[in-house]
Amino acid sequence: MFDVIITGGGPTGMMLACELRLHGVHVVVLEKDAEPSDFLRGTGLHVRSIEILDQRGILERFLAHGQKYPLRSHFAGIDKAVPAGLDTAHPYILGIPQPITDRLLAERAQELGADIRRDCELAGLEQDDREVTAELADGTRLRARYLVGCDGGRSTIRELLGVEFAGEPSTTDALLGEMAVTAAPDTITTVMTEVRKTEHRFGLMPLGDGLYRVLVPAAEVAADRSVPPTLDDFARQLRAVAGTDFGVHSPRRLSRFGDATRLAERYRSGRVLLAGDAAHIHPPLGGQGLNLGIQDAFNLGWKLAATLAGRAAADLLDSYQTERRPVAAGVLANTRAQSELLSDEPGPRAVRGLLSELMDFPEVTRYLLAKITALDIRYDFGEGHELLGQRLRDIELTEGRLYRLTHRGRGLLLDRTGNLSVTGWADRIDHVVDPGADLDVPAVLLRPDGHVAWAGDEQQELLDRIPRWFGAAARHAGATAVAR
């Protein structure tokens, strides 16, 4: 019997497996595909996802395979420079193909001891108040205390649970494929520059070895999006949109996607939870989907681990939905807004022009950029210091930096006073005394995901706050403070 079954071996599922294994959770990942996909869908990581990788000590692996691009605001395709003073130590976009992101997360999950099984498709599930039983397509039955569906927008888990996926169906489709072309690179650049003045769902990106990633609007919304388009479909649409088909040939991957916008009514049903695209889908504007899933997993992992260990507050696991569903709703809202602004109708074009003017004000550009990069997230922890609920950036310490102390996925009391204590919680909270920390408050208590759970200097206030996130104190447990 497993502690957790994860269905879906994409970035959300693998990130969740990594987080659970940090806490010793016995986890198996079930992926229906026999081999990892090499199809290029997501192409980059935003600031908050980069911070998350840094918090867990694996960012260097990704940097070695990606490329840093200057951070700019491209809300609805409106290109503006980023104002100075962004609240992060990582003010860039990391360009990295999704297949590499998938591979690196899977390798990390395996290093930590996750059981990853491919060619395993889930066909059914049953649950009671103690466990979940997953039935695979080959008849195999696996049992676990919890199951998390990270199995994408067409989630089998969500359908089996009967969770409503409310929202709007696709109104437009786009074709996405990988293929060779005969057109010269200069010709491609010239045509693309002209077409993208009015059509943002268009582009050819070189992949190497003569292959290009081709994106072009489809002629109509497909009745069955699971049926892939043909090379002729691509050539016809390229001619209609760009006046040339660029000599496309030798396709390697052909697919289509729509702009449907949907949000799961609930993220939990008993012992089964949803994360990533299984819980929310939206147009790919701003490249937020993959990042949103990674961030779901980062929020859920430590909470599920604490619940399994029997040291979580009664409603800790429910806070996953309370915190993450509004974040997804915000992403759906901003992609809806961007979709409207990309319309060629007179009204949206006028609003787009006005927004472009407003984005010349640094405050407006910073506000919109924070939405795309997830730097604007502040969970509702109730009344308290202005830092409460926000994630803390990677600040400088007397020796090194903050994120170096968060690799184990534990709580952290960063204490500039030396007068505080986490006696009773030393098995789950690290206490670091550092009078020289670059911090504007006397002390902060960080959850395992780096969000500020408390800020101040009063011991009793700290003790009142700790159980909400870290459960009851352990009996006969001492506390050890590490001075910096």
KOLKOLZA-23725 format. One line per field, with one value per residue (C-alpha): x, y, z; residue in one letter; residue number from 1. Coordinates in nm, 4 decimals. Layout:
! residues N
xx	X	...
yy	Y	...
zz	Z	...
residu	A	...
num	NUM	...
END
This chain:
! residues 484
xx	0.0000	0.1285	0.0873	0.0028	-0.0752	-0.0129	-0.1719	0.0091	0.3841	0.4032	0.5633	0.2818	0.2912	0.6701	0.7006	0.4482	0.6397	0.9583	0.7885	0.6325	0.9572	1.1374	0.9164	0.9559	0.6130	0.5827	0.4636	0.4045	0.3559	0.1403	0.1886	-0.0215	0.2392	0.5020	0.7756	0.8306	0.6915	0.9401	0.6689	0.7516	0.4511	0.5668	0.8844	0.9746	0.9587	0.8404	0.9932	0.7969	0.8658	1.2357	1.2274	1.0647	1.3418	1.5955	1.4175	1.4660	1.8276	1.7773	1.7750	2.1304	2.0205	1.7640	1.9941	2.2418	1.9798	1.8007	1.8670	1.7972	1.5966	1.5505	1.2224	0.9716	0.5993	0.4086	0.0542	-0.1739	0.1351	0.2035	0.5796	0.7053	1.0283	1.0179	1.0484	1.3436	1.3067	1.1096	1.0773	1.2854	1.6448	1.5537	1.4288	1.4341	1.2464	1.4162	1.3718	1.3705	1.1732	0.9041	1.0439	1.3642	1.1685	0.9741	1.2939	1.4769	1.1836	1.1428	1.5131	1.4905	1.1831	1.3656	1.6734	1.4494	1.3010	0.9734	0.8358	0.7608	0.5639	0.4969	0.2408	-0.0019	-0.3420	-0.5995	-0.9440	-1.1331	-1.1121	-1.2883	-1.2436	-1.3654	-1.2708	-0.9381	-0.7934	-0.8240	-0.8096	-0.6975	-0.7778	-0.5501	-0.6470	-0.4704	-0.6723	-0.4023	-0.5318	-0.3220	-0.4117	-0.3053	-0.4092	-0.4518	-0.4593	-0.3809	-0.4974	-0.2347	-0.3588	-0.4281	-0.7216	-0.9045	-0.8530	-0.9865	-0.9748	-1.1899	-1.4454	-1.4551	-1.5145	-1.7928	-1.6364	-1.7944	-1.5507	-1.7360	-1.6406	-1.6489	-1.5755	-1.3247	-1.4229	-1.1024	-0.8492	-0.4819	-0.2583	0.0755	0.3314	0.6955	0.8066	1.0743	1.0512	1.2217	1.1928	1.5085	1.5457	1.5449	1.2160	1.0621	1.1720	1.0385	0.6999	0.6649	0.7418	0.4684	0.2029	0.2498	0.1544	-0.2067	-0.2006	-0.0343	-0.1251	0.1343	0.5025	0.7819	1.0538	1.3686	1.4273	1.7510	1.8218	1.6064	1.2903	1.0585	0.7845	0.4907	0.1891	-0.0993	-0.4727	-0.7016	-0.9822	-1.2481	-1.3074	-1.2649	-1.5539	-1.3040	-0.9730	-0.8214	-0.8050	-0.4743	-0.4621	-0.2831	0.0151	-0.2270	-0.4225	-0.1050	-0.0064	-0.3544	-0.3736	-0.0223	-0.1113	-0.4346	-0.2672	0.0837	0.0480	0.2983	0.3251	0.7038	0.7448	0.6473	0.7182	0.8272	0.6102	0.7227	0.4335	0.0960	-0.1674	-0.4339	-0.5490	-0.8308	-0.8963	-1.1400	-1.1433	-1.2578	-1.2102	-1.2878	-1.5727	-1.3607	-1.0024	-1.0734	-1.3221	-1.2526	-0.9067	-0.8676	-0.7306	-0.6741	-0.3773	-0.2482	-0.4529	-0.6819	-0.8118	-0.7933	-0.7450	-0.7109	-0.5635	-0.1810	-0.1411	0.1515	0.2787	0.1194	-0.0191	0.2894	0.4001	0.0591	0.0734	0.4218	0.3043	-0.0056	0.2224	0.4497	0.1528	0.0006	0.3075	0.4028	0.0390	-0.0356	0.2871	0.1998	-0.1495	-0.0086	0.2328	-0.0589	0.0760	-0.1419	-0.4215	-0.7625	-0.8176	-0.4601	-0.5269	-0.8412	-0.6304	-0.4855	-0.8127	-0.8745	-0.5405	-0.4870	-0.8323	-0.8490	-0.5027	-0.6252	-0.9370	-0.7087	-0.5078	-0.8290	-0.9409	-0.6192	-0.6055	-0.9697	-0.8757	-0.5723	-0.7826	-1.0275	-0.7457	-0.6048	-0.9280	-0.9080	-1.2493	-1.2567	-1.3604	-1.0873	-0.8314	-0.9202	-0.8924	-0.5618	-0.4272	-0.5347	-0.3768	-0.0535	-0.0455	-0.1206	0.1616	0.4056	0.3435	0.5821	0.3176	0.0804	0.3476	0.4720	0.1152	0.0448	0.3846	0.3297	0.0116	0.1876	0.4902	0.2829	0.4724	0.1428	0.0174	-0.0697	-0.2652	-0.5245	-0.3820	-0.5972	-0.4950	-0.1288	0.1880	0.1858	0.4242	0.1735	0.0702	0.3341	0.6328	0.9670	1.2246	1.5732	1.7295	2.0939	2.2030	2.5237	2.6539	2.4941	2.1294	1.7874	1.6887	1.9977	1.8247	1.4990	1.6203	1.4726	1.1186	1.0843	0.9467	1.1940	1.2052	1.4463	1.5197	1.7173	1.6547	1.7868	1.5095	1.2562	1.2075	1.0327	1.0582	0.8294	0.8481	1.2205	1.1396	0.9661	1.0898	1.4500	1.5400	1.8085	1.9381	2.0958	2.1051	2.2504	1.9744	1.8457	1.5020	1.2900	1.1159	1.2621	1.1677	0.9585	0.8160	0.8113	0.5975	0.7715	0.6573	0.8292	0.5155	0.5261	0.3120	0.4051	0.6192	0.7108	0.9051	0.6519	0.7059	0.3436	0.2179	0.4580	0.3376	-0.0225	0.0497	0.2664	-0.0020	-0.2122	0.0567	0.2719	0.0336	0.0654	0.4021	0.5883	0.6177	0.9621	1.1045	1.3664	1.4641	1.7948	1.8768	2.1512	2.3392	2.4673
yy	0.0000	0.3466	0.6716	0.8622	0.7664	1.0429	1.0031	1.1999	1.2244	1.5819	1.8730	1.8988	1.5306	1.5112	1.8296	1.6892	1.3610	1.5542	1.7490	1.4400	1.2431	1.5237	1.4242	1.0482	0.9887	0.6550	0.7721	0.6162	0.8143	0.6518	0.7835	0.6429	0.7110	0.4431	0.6956	1.0603	1.3040	1.5087	1.7412	2.1054	2.2669	2.4890	2.6830	2.8678	2.9164	3.2339	3.4039	3.2279	2.8829	2.9721	3.0737	2.7424	2.5463	2.7610	2.6984	2.3280	2.3492	2.2268	2.5503	2.5028	2.1888	2.3897	2.6824	2.4407	2.3424	2.6737	3.0311	3.3435	3.6077	3.9658	4.0027	4.2126	4.2631	4.1100	4.1357	4.0680	4.0934	4.4551	4.4698	4.7006	4.7241	4.6087	4.8779	4.8572	4.7168	4.3985	4.2010	3.8974	3.7798	3.6184	3.8950	3.6897	3.4277	3.0907	2.9608	2.5826	2.3260	2.1449	1.7977	1.8979	2.0398	1.7124	1.5057	1.7052	1.6877	1.3136	1.2575	1.4504	1.2544	0.9271	1.0478	1.1093	0.7610	0.8067	0.5011	0.6084	0.3662	0.4305	0.2696	0.2674	0.4106	0.4541	0.3165	0.3470	0.4309	0.3636	0.5311	0.5113	0.7016	0.5153	0.4621	0.4913	0.1994	0.2723	0.0257	0.0320	-0.0492	-0.3868	-0.4822	-0.4098	-0.2570	-0.0270	0.1062	0.4297	0.6630	0.9484	0.9957	1.3140	1.3629	1.5517	1.4000	1.7080	1.8977	1.5795	1.4377	1.0871	1.1447	1.4565	1.2756	0.9726	1.2023	1.3839	1.7226	1.9987	2.1728	2.4982	2.7641	2.8361	2.6024	2.6940	2.9676	2.9505	2.6759	2.6902	2.4362	2.3517	2.1250	2.0413	2.0103	2.0967	2.3964	2.4933	2.8719	3.0646	3.1942	3.5557	3.4999	3.3433	3.6375	3.8958	3.7314	3.6594	4.0199	4.1460	3.8882	3.9246	4.2909	4.1728	3.7981	3.6921	3.3249	3.2792	3.1969	2.9697	2.8907	2.6986	2.3777	2.2703	2.0026	2.1923	2.1583	2.4408	2.4758	2.6102	2.7884	2.9117	2.9793	2.6955	2.7483	2.6454	2.4907	2.1143	1.8929	1.6380	1.7929	1.4506	1.3984	1.5552	1.7925	1.7013	1.8624	1.9879	2.1664	2.3470	2.4398	2.5708	2.7839	2.9190	3.0360	3.1932	3.3773	3.4485	3.4199	3.1324	2.7828	2.8171	2.4829	2.2808	1.9093	1.6044	1.6641	1.5137	1.6215	1.7724	1.8862	2.1434	2.3291	2.5649	2.8594	2.6874	2.8344	2.6061	2.5715	2.2700	2.3281	2.1738	2.0528	1.7752	1.4938	1.2836	1.1330	1.2382	1.5781	1.7591	1.9691	2.1383	2.1227	1.8642	2.1522	2.4410	2.5116	2.8417	2.9925	2.9729	3.3517	3.4532	3.0944	3.0493	2.6941	2.4843	2.7316	2.7291	2.3498	2.3491	2.6055	2.3960	2.1024	2.3197	2.4314	2.0852	1.8688	1.9737	1.9908	1.6383	1.5116	1.6719	1.5213	1.1759	1.2166	1.2922	1.6327	1.8666	2.0894	1.9475	2.1898	2.2149	1.9983	2.1949	2.5130	2.3816	2.4576	2.7721	2.9145	2.7779	2.7921	3.1755	3.1902	2.9789	3.1945	3.4971	3.3353	3.2473	3.6085	3.7565	3.5172	3.6007	3.9688	3.9100	3.7098	3.9979	4.2463	4.0352	4.0689	4.2703	4.4273	4.8081	4.8047	4.5707	4.7463	5.0777	4.9298	4.7693	5.1053	5.2673	4.9873	5.0275	5.3925	5.3053	5.0510	5.3354	5.4059	5.1777	5.0961	4.9549	4.7447	4.6125	4.5223	4.3264	4.1580	4.0404	3.8661	3.6729	3.5794	3.4949	3.7486	3.9102	3.6094	3.6792	3.4099	3.5248	3.4378	3.6891	4.0084	4.0836	4.2279	4.3362	4.0486	3.7937	3.5537	3.6694	3.4647	3.6022	3.6743	3.5231	3.7735	3.8067	3.6564	3.7087	3.3954	3.3167	3.3600	3.2543	2.9949	2.7889	2.7109	2.5885	2.2883	2.0325	2.1667	2.2449	2.5479	2.8206	3.0800	3.3514	3.5387	3.8631	3.9002	3.5733	3.5859	3.3540	2.9779	2.6979	2.4490	2.1582	2.2033	2.1563	1.8353	2.0424	2.4038	2.5215	2.8153	3.0399	3.3334	3.5962	3.9585	4.0638	3.9230	4.1678	4.1805	4.4796	4.2965	4.1335	3.7810	3.5839	3.2341	3.0766	2.7830	2.5091	2.6868	3.0102	3.2123	3.4235	3.2667	3.5197	3.8320	4.0156	3.9723	3.8458	3.4856	3.4262	3.5548	3.3141	3.0211	3.1102	3.1050	2.7911	2.5201	2.6514	2.5448	2.2956	2.1101	2.0416	2.0528	1.7247	1.5926	1.6075	1.7819	2.0511	2.3295	2.4068	2.7513	2.7874	3.1160	3.2858
zz	0.0000	-0.0928	0.0924	-0.2275	-0.5864	-0.8405	-1.1816	-1.4506	-1.5011	-1.6290	-1.4429	-1.1872	-1.0970	-1.0832	-0.8766	-0.6318	-0.6135	-0.5325	-0.2553	-0.0997	-0.1072	0.0785	0.3722	0.3297	0.1768	-0.0097	-0.3516	-0.6927	-1.0139	-1.2834	-1.6379	-1.9211	-2.1933	-2.2350	-2.3150	-2.2168	-2.4715	-2.6726	-2.8061	-2.7334	-2.5625	-2.2773	-2.3531	-2.0348	-1.6598	-1.4907	-1.1889	-0.9147	-1.0597	-1.0839	-0.7176	-0.6265	-0.7978	-0.6122	-0.2816	-0.3332	-0.4479	-0.8048	-1.0043	-1.1325	-1.3180	-1.5099	-1.5750	-1.7340	-1.9946	-2.0429	-2.1388	-1.9375	-2.1218	-2.0012	-1.8194	-2.0122	-1.9835	-2.2744	-2.1395	-2.4382	-2.6557	-2.5554	-2.5182	-2.2419	-2.0461	-1.6852	-1.4164	-1.1785	-0.8309	-0.8981	-0.5740	-0.6702	-0.6977	-1.0322	-1.2669	-1.5862	-1.7863	-1.8173	-2.1693	-2.1443	-2.3502	-2.1531	-2.2343	-2.0536	-1.7590	-1.7422	-1.7544	-1.4874	-1.2465	-1.3103	-1.2468	-0.9209	-0.8121	-0.8777	-0.6891	-0.3903	-0.4177	-0.6051	-0.7866	-1.1451	-1.3618	-1.7301	-1.9597	-1.6659	-1.7476	-1.4715	-1.5530	-1.2259	-0.8580	-0.5322	-0.1957	0.1603	0.4739	0.5037	0.1553	-0.2222	-0.4654	-0.8214	-1.0984	-1.4010	-1.7587	-1.7334	-1.4261	-1.1689	-0.8454	-0.6283	-0.2850	-0.1195	0.1581	-0.0923	-0.4682	-0.6608	-1.0186	-1.2189	-1.5434	-1.7526	-1.8950	-1.9983	-1.6500	-1.5975	-1.2217	-1.2400	-1.4549	-1.2252	-0.9285	-1.1118	-1.0344	-1.2409	-1.4771	-1.5247	-1.7768	-2.1480	-2.4404	-2.7085	-2.9499	-3.1528	-3.2221	-3.3115	-3.4837	-3.3230	-3.4829	-3.5411	-3.9026	-4.1559	-4.3909	-4.7171	-4.6727	-4.5861	-4.2283	-4.3491	-4.5302	-4.2214	-4.0051	-4.2494	-4.2910	-3.9205	-3.8237	-4.0534	-3.9658	-3.5895	-3.6094	-3.6230	-3.5460	-3.2206	-3.2508	-3.5234	-3.5319	-3.6472	-3.3934	-3.4960	-3.3014	-3.4689	-3.7283	-3.9787	-3.7709	-3.6691	-3.4101	-3.6129	-3.4620	-3.6776	-3.6204	-3.7263	-3.9775	-3.7262	-3.3866	-3.4086	-3.3115	-3.1736	-3.0670	-3.0018	-3.3801	-3.4935	-3.7908	-4.1115	-4.2818	-4.5483	-4.2727	-4.1674	-4.5232	-4.6021	-4.2863	-4.3303	-4.6788	-4.5539	-4.2658	-4.3981	-4.7740	-4.7868	-4.6465	-4.6057	-4.7812	-4.4736	-4.4949	-4.2944	-3.9854	-3.6563	-3.4307	-3.5212	-3.2719	-3.2053	-2.8985	-2.8105	-2.5827	-2.3475	-1.9964	-1.7148	-1.3386	-1.1221	-0.8795	-0.6034	-0.5712	-0.3225	-0.2947	0.0136	-0.0266	-0.3898	-0.4973	-0.8272	-0.9368	-1.2508	-1.5702	-1.4111	-1.1976	-1.4447	-1.8151	-1.9971	-2.3145	-2.3204	-2.3159	-2.1005	-2.0730	-1.7306	-1.7453	-1.6718	-1.4060	-1.2382	-1.2100	-1.0555	-0.8035	-0.7203	-0.6405	-0.4271	-0.2177	-0.1839	-0.1192	0.2337	0.3443	0.2263	0.3851	0.7203	0.7036	0.6367	0.9281	1.1605	1.2650	1.0627	1.1826	1.0916	0.8040	0.6699	0.3645	0.2834	0.2726	-0.0551	-0.2323	-0.0276	-0.1383	-0.4869	-0.6441	-0.6231	-0.7807	-1.0732	-1.1030	-1.1308	-1.4108	-1.5944	-1.5599	-1.6942	-1.9899	-2.0707	-2.0650	-2.2872	-2.5324	-2.5664	-2.6200	-2.9048	-3.1028	-3.4258	-3.3616	-3.3205	-2.9540	-2.8245	-3.0456	-2.8832	-2.5319	-2.6275	-2.7402	-2.4145	-2.2094	-2.4038	-2.3015	-1.9388	-1.9377	-1.9892	-1.6202	-1.4232	-1.1612	-1.4251	-1.5952	-1.2605	-1.1584	-1.4782	-1.4771	-1.1195	-1.2332	-1.5094	-1.2968	-0.9829	-0.7721	-0.6712	-0.4748	-0.1142	0.0652	0.3184	0.6610	0.8466	1.0211	1.0807	0.9336	0.5678	0.4868	0.6148	0.3370	0.0901	-0.0215	0.0952	-0.1713	-0.1513	0.0887	0.1885	0.5199	0.7128	0.5463	0.2121	0.1284	0.2498	-0.0101	0.0728	0.4038	0.2476	0.0479	0.2889	0.2651	0.6354	0.8140	0.9014	1.1789	1.0681	1.3884	1.4049	1.7812	1.9214	2.1815	2.0193	2.0391	1.8505	2.1359	2.0551	1.6784	1.6129	1.4239	1.1537	1.1906	1.1592	1.3849	1.2400	1.4445	1.2206	1.3420	1.0060	0.7865	0.5237	0.6810	0.7834	1.0704	1.3840	1.2761	1.0284	1.0339	0.6886	0.5837	0.3813	0.0625	0.1685	0.2487	0.5636	0.8360	1.1049	1.1476	1.4674	1.7908	2.0474	2.1572	2.2530	1.9177	1.7485	1.9597	1.8819	1.5079	1.4743	1.5276	1.2382	0.9914	1.1808	1.4095	1.7808	1.9525	1.9919	2.3435	2.5078	2.2010	2.2408	2.0070	1.8483	1.7192	1.4616	1.4864	1.1702
residu	M	F	D	V	I	I	T	G	G	G	P	T	G	M	M	L	A	C	E	L	R	L	H	G	V	H	V	V	V	L	E	K	D	A	E	P	S	D	F	L	R	G	T	G	L	H	V	R	S	I	E	I	L	D	Q	R	G	I	L	E	R	F	L	A	H	G	Q	K	Y	P	L	R	S	H	F	A	G	I	D	K	A	V	P	A	G	L	D	T	A	H	P	Y	I	L	G	I	P	Q	P	I	T	D	R	L	L	A	E	R	A	Q	E	L	G	A	D	I	R	R	D	C	E	L	A	G	L	E	Q	D	D	R	E	V	T	A	E	L	A	D	G	T	R	L	R	A	R	Y	L	V	G	C	D	G	G	R	S	T	I	R	E	L	L	G	V	E	F	A	G	E	P	S	T	T	D	A	L	L	G	E	M	A	V	T	A	A	P	D	T	I	T	T	V	M	T	E	V	R	K	T	E	H	R	F	G	L	M	P	L	G	D	G	L	Y	R	V	L	V	P	A	A	E	V	A	A	D	R	S	V	P	P	T	L	D	D	F	A	R	Q	L	R	A	V	A	G	T	D	F	G	V	H	S	P	R	R	L	S	R	F	G	D	A	T	R	L	A	E	R	Y	R	S	G	R	V	L	L	A	G	D	A	A	H	I	H	P	P	L	G	G	Q	G	L	N	L	G	I	Q	D	A	F	N	L	G	W	K	L	A	A	T	L	A	G	R	A	A	A	D	L	L	D	S	Y	Q	T	E	R	R	P	V	A	A	G	V	L	A	N	T	R	A	Q	S	E	L	L	S	D	E	P	G	P	R	A	V	R	G	L	L	S	E	L	M	D	F	P	E	V	T	R	Y	L	L	A	K	I	T	A	L	D	I	R	Y	D	F	G	E	G	H	E	L	L	G	Q	R	L	R	D	I	E	L	T	E	G	R	L	Y	R	L	T	H	R	G	R	G	L	L	L	D	R	T	G	N	L	S	V	T	G	W	A	D	R	I	D	H	V	V	D	P	G	A	D	L	D	V	P	A	V	L	L	R	P	D	G	H	V	A	W	A	G	D	E	Q	Q	E	L	L	D	R	I	P	R	W	F	G	A	A	A	R	H	A	G	A	T	A	V	A	R
num	1	2	3	4	5	6	7	8	9	10	11	12	13	14	15	16	17	18	19	20	21	22	23	24	25	26	27	28	29	30	31	32	33	34	35	36	37	38	39	40	41	42	43	44	45	46	47	48	49	50	51	52	53	54	55	56	57	58	59	60	61	62	63	64	65	66	67	68	69	70	71	72	73	74	75	76	77	78	79	80	81	82	83	84	85	86	87	88	89	90	91	92	93	94	95	96	97	98	99	100	101	102	103	104	105	106	107	108	109	110	111	112	113	114	115	116	117	118	119	120	121	122	123	124	125	126	127	128	129	130	131	132	133	134	135	136	137	138	139	140	141	142	143	144	145	146	147	148	149	150	151	152	153	154	155	156	157	158	159	160	161	162	163	164	165	166	167	168	169	170	171	172	173	174	175	176	177	178	179	180	181	182	183	184	185	186	187	188	189	190	191	192	193	194	195	196	197	198	199	200	201	202	203	204	205	206	207	208	209	210	211	212	213	214	215	216	217	218	219	220	221	222	223	224	225	226	227	228	229	230	231	232	233	234	235	236	237	238	239	240	241	242	243	244	245	246	247	248	249	250	251	252	253	254	255	256	257	258	259	260	261	262	263	264	265	266	267	268	269	270	271	272	273	274	275	276	277	278	279	280	281	282	283	284	285	286	287	288	289	290	291	292	293	294	295	296	297	298	299	300	301	302	303	304	305	306	307	308	309	310	311	312	313	314	315	316	317	318	319	320	321	322	323	324	325	326	327	328	329	330	331	332	333	334	335	336	337	338	339	340	341	342	343	344	345	346	347	348	349	350	351	352	353	354	355	356	357	358	359	360	361	362	363	364	365	366	367	368	369	370	371	372	373	374	375	376	377	378	379	380	381	382	383	384	385	386	387	388	389	390	391	392	393	394	395	396	397	398	399	400	401	402	403	404	405	406	407	408	409	410	411	412	413	414	415	416	417	418	419	420	421	422	423	424	425	426	427	428	429	430	431	432	433	434	435	436	437	438	439	440	441	442	443	444	445	446	447	448	449	450	451	452	453	454	455	456	457	458	459	460	461	462	463	464	465	466	467	468	469	470	471	472	473	474	475	476	477	478	479	480	481	482	483	484
END
